[in-house]
Amino acid sequence: MELLAHLLYFLANRGVLLLVFSIFFTIAAVSMVSHWRRHYLEKLTEGNSTGKLLVNIAASLCLTSIFGLLAFSVVNVFRPHLVDGYLIHAIGARADAVVTEVESTWNRHNNSTVKKHSIVFKTASGENIETYFHTWDFNIYPSATFTRYPQKGETFRVLYLPSFPTSFLIANDDPMSEHTKTNQCSDLVKALDAAKIKHDFDPKDTNFKKALDEAAKKVIDAKCGTTTVDGNAF
């Protein structure tokens, strides 16, 4: 199972190339399977119904596999690490990691410079793993097409395969992670700022006041630091 997860992880990091290959492979393979099916069915026109059925079943299985690969490739582009993420989460191990260096590369993605994050983490066996990821890998769990990556010196949690530790995902759902808490607090503070702007626009609106109080309470409960709203410390 780890080998399968490792293979899917490898393919997920090459989503665009896999999609291009899958498109050309699908065109060629469908043509070949259709020709093969017609060739053998012509030989079975003398009433061999069992043979015809077996040929049709075999052709259907081949076509299902071909289109399955194409579907996987499409999903892999829009939701990278969706499939392998479930496997790594199910059979992998967790470890604390830290970013040791962040470097800009010559590559660009969505008009932004792709950055290389060098990291180190210790496996359950005590081995230190020095590896890296790029900001276009989207190697996070749960799968998403956008994330806030940990920065230099920031600690976070990783999910990794014990037999292939360099196949790892950033665990964005781990409550023990400093990075996870930073992300959560960032979202909560943004929601609080938006609620405060609405309240300042119309302080008499009870719905705006209620939304402001709820947003402030969430920031407090998450222990995101001291926030001041309407002159009161929360």
C-alpha positions as CSV (number, residue, x, y, z in Angstrom):
1,M,0.0,0.0,0.0
2,E,2.9,2.4,0.7
3,L,4.3,1.7,-2.7
4,L,1.0,2.6,-4.3
5,A,0.7,5.8,-2.2
6,H,4.3,6.7,-3.2
7,L,3.5,6.2,-6.9
8,L,0.4,8.4,-6.6
9,Y,2.3,11.0,-4.8
10,F,4.9,11.0,-7.5
11,L,2.2,11.4,-10.2
12,A,0.5,14.2,-8.2
13,N,3.6,16.3,-8.2
14,R,3.6,16.1,-12.1
15,G,0.0,16.8,-12.6
16,V,0.2,18.9,-15.9
17,L,2.6,16.4,-17.5
18,L,0.4,13.5,-16.5
19,L,-2.6,15.2,-17.9
20,V,-0.9,15.9,-21.3
21,F,0.3,12.3,-21.4
22,S,-3.1,10.9,-20.5
23,I,-4.8,12.9,-23.3
24,F,-2.5,11.5,-26.0
25,F,-2.5,8.0,-24.4
26,T,-6.3,8.0,-24.3
27,I,-6.7,8.9,-27.9
28,A,-4.2,6.3,-29.0
29,A,-5.4,3.6,-26.6
30,V,-9.1,4.0,-27.5
31,S,-8.3,3.7,-31.2
32,M,-6.2,0.6,-30.5
33,V,-8.8,-1.1,-28.3
34,S,-11.6,-0.3,-30.8
35,H,-9.5,-1.9,-33.6
36,W,-8.7,-4.9,-31.5
37,R,-12.3,-5.4,-30.6
38,R,-13.5,-5.2,-34.2
39,H,-10.8,-7.6,-35.3
40,Y,-11.7,-10.3,-32.8
41,L,-15.4,-9.8,-33.2
42,E,-15.1,-10.4,-37.0
43,K,-13.5,-13.8,-36.2
44,L,-16.4,-14.7,-33.9
45,T,-19.3,-13.9,-36.3
46,E,-20.1,-17.6,-36.7
47,G,-22.3,-17.7,-33.6
48,N,-19.8,-17.9,-30.8
49,S,-21.8,-15.8,-28.4
50,T,-19.6,-16.6,-25.4
51,G,-16.5,-15.4,-27.3
52,K,-18.2,-12.2,-28.3
53,L,-19.3,-11.6,-24.7
54,L,-15.7,-12.1,-23.4
55,V,-14.3,-9.7,-26.1
56,N,-16.8,-7.0,-25.3
57,I,-16.1,-7.4,-21.5
58,A,-12.4,-7.2,-22.1
59,A,-12.8,-4.1,-24.3
60,S,-15.1,-2.5,-21.7
61,L,-12.5,-3.1,-18.9
62,C,-9.7,-1.6,-21.0
63,L,-11.7,1.5,-21.9
64,T,-12.8,1.9,-18.2
65,S,-9.1,1.8,-17.1
66,I,-8.1,4.3,-19.9
67,F,-10.8,6.8,-19.0
68,G,-10.1,6.2,-15.3
69,L,-6.5,7.4,-15.8
70,L,-7.8,10.4,-17.7
71,A,-10.2,11.3,-15.0
72,F,-7.5,10.9,-12.3
73,S,-5.2,13.2,-14.3
74,V,-7.9,15.9,-14.5
75,V,-8.7,15.7,-10.8
76,N,-4.9,15.7,-10.1
77,V,-4.6,19.1,-11.8
78,F,-7.4,20.8,-9.9
79,R,-7.1,19.0,-6.6
80,P,-3.5,17.8,-6.3
81,H,-2.8,15.1,-3.7
82,L,-6.5,14.4,-3.3
83,V,-6.1,10.6,-3.8
84,D,-2.7,10.0,-2.4
85,G,-3.5,12.3,0.5
86,Y,-6.2,9.9,1.8
87,L,-3.8,7.0,1.6
88,I,-0.9,8.8,3.3
89,H,-3.3,10.1,6.0
90,A,-4.5,6.5,6.5
91,I,-1.2,4.6,6.6
92,G,1.4,7.3,7.1
93,A,3.1,8.7,10.3
94,R,3.2,12.2,11.7
95,A,6.3,14.2,12.7
96,D,7.2,17.8,13.6
97,A,9.1,19.6,10.9
98,V,10.7,23.0,10.5
99,V,11.5,25.2,7.4
100,T,15.2,25.8,7.3
101,E,15.4,27.9,4.1
102,V,13.1,29.5,1.5
103,E,14.5,30.3,-1.9
104,S,13.0,31.8,-5.0
105,T,13.2,29.8,-8.2
106,W,13.1,30.8,-11.9
107,N,9.7,29.2,-12.3
108,R,6.3,31.0,-12.1
109,H,2.8,29.8,-11.3
110,N,-0.3,32.0,-11.5
111,N,1.9,35.0,-12.0
112,S,3.8,34.3,-8.8
113,T,7.3,33.2,-8.3
114,V,7.6,29.5,-7.3
115,K,9.6,29.1,-4.1
116,K,11.5,26.2,-2.8
117,H,11.1,25.4,0.9
118,S,13.8,23.3,2.5
119,I,12.7,21.4,5.6
120,V,13.9,18.9,8.1
121,F,12.0,16.4,10.3
122,K,12.7,13.4,12.4
123,T,11.0,10.1,11.7
124,A,9.6,7.7,14.3
125,S,12.9,5.7,13.9
126,G,14.9,8.7,14.9
127,E,16.3,9.5,11.4
128,N,16.5,13.1,10.3
129,I,15.1,13.7,6.9
130,E,16.3,16.7,5.0
131,T,14.1,17.4,1.9
132,Y,12.1,20.2,0.3
133,F,8.9,21.1,-1.5
134,H,7.9,23.8,-4.0
135,T,4.9,26.2,-3.7
136,W,3.3,24.7,-6.8
137,D,3.3,21.2,-5.3
138,F,0.3,21.9,-3.1
139,N,1.4,18.9,-1.0
140,I,-1.0,19.5,1.8
141,Y,-3.7,17.5,3.6
142,P,-6.7,18.0,3.4
143,S,-6.2,18.6,-0.4
144,A,-6.6,22.2,-1.6
145,T,-5.6,24.4,-4.5
146,F,-4.4,27.2,-2.2
147,T,-2.6,27.2,1.1
148,R,-0.4,29.4,3.3
149,Y,2.9,27.7,3.4
150,P,5.1,27.7,6.5
151,Q,7.9,30.2,6.4
152,K,11.6,30.0,7.5
153,G,11.9,28.9,11.1
154,E,8.2,28.0,11.4
155,T,7.3,24.6,12.7
156,F,4.6,22.5,11.3
157,R,3.4,18.8,11.2
158,V,3.9,16.5,8.3
159,L,2.3,13.2,7.2
160,Y,4.9,10.9,5.7
161,L,5.3,7.3,4.4
162,P,7.6,5.4,6.7
163,S,9.2,3.5,3.8
164,F,9.4,6.7,1.6
165,P,9.8,9.6,4.0
166,T,10.4,12.1,1.3
167,S,6.8,11.5,0.2
168,F,5.2,13.8,2.7
169,L,2.3,16.2,3.1
170,I,1.8,19.3,5.2
171,A,-0.9,18.4,7.8
172,N,-3.1,21.5,7.8
173,D,-5.6,19.8,10.1
174,D,-3.3,19.0,13.0
175,P,-4.3,21.0,16.1
176,M,-0.8,20.5,17.6
177,S,0.8,22.4,14.7
178,E,2.0,26.0,15.1
179,H,1.4,26.5,11.4
180,T,-2.2,25.3,11.6
181,K,-2.9,27.6,14.5
182,T,-1.4,30.6,12.6
183,N,-3.6,29.8,9.6
184,Q,-6.7,29.5,11.7
185,C,-6.0,32.7,13.6
186,S,-5.4,34.6,10.3
187,D,-8.8,33.5,9.0
188,L,-10.5,34.4,12.3
189,V,-8.8,37.8,12.5
190,K,-9.9,38.6,8.9
191,A,-13.4,37.7,9.8
192,L,-13.2,39.9,12.8
193,D,-11.9,42.9,10.8
194,A,-14.7,42.5,8.3
195,A,-17.3,42.3,11.1
196,K,-15.8,45.5,12.7
197,I,-16.0,47.4,9.4
198,K,-19.7,46.5,9.0
199,H,-20.4,47.5,12.6
200,D,-18.6,50.8,12.2
201,F,-20.7,51.5,9.0
202,D,-23.9,51.1,11.0
203,P,-23.4,50.7,14.8
204,K,-27.2,50.6,15.3
205,D,-27.7,47.4,13.2
206,T,-28.1,44.6,15.8
207,N,-27.1,41.9,13.3
208,F,-23.7,43.6,12.7
209,K,-23.2,44.0,16.4
210,K,-24.1,40.3,17.0
211,A,-21.7,39.2,14.2
212,L,-18.9,41.4,15.7
213,D,-19.4,39.8,19.1
214,E,-19.3,36.3,17.7
215,A,-16.2,37.0,15.6
216,A,-14.4,38.5,18.6
217,K,-15.4,35.5,20.8
218,K,-13.9,33.0,18.2
219,V,-10.6,34.9,18.2
220,I,-10.6,34.8,22.0
221,D,-11.5,31.1,22.2
222,A,-8.8,30.3,19.7
223,K,-6.3,32.2,21.8
224,C,-5.1,34.3,18.9
225,G,-4.0,37.2,21.0
226,T,-5.5,40.3,22.4
227,T,-8.0,42.1,20.1
228,T,-9.6,45.4,20.8
229,V,-13.1,46.1,19.5
230,D,-15.1,49.2,20.3
231,G,-12.6,50.2,22.9
232,N,-13.0,47.0,24.9
233,A,-10.3,44.4,25.2
234,F,-11.2,40.9,24.1
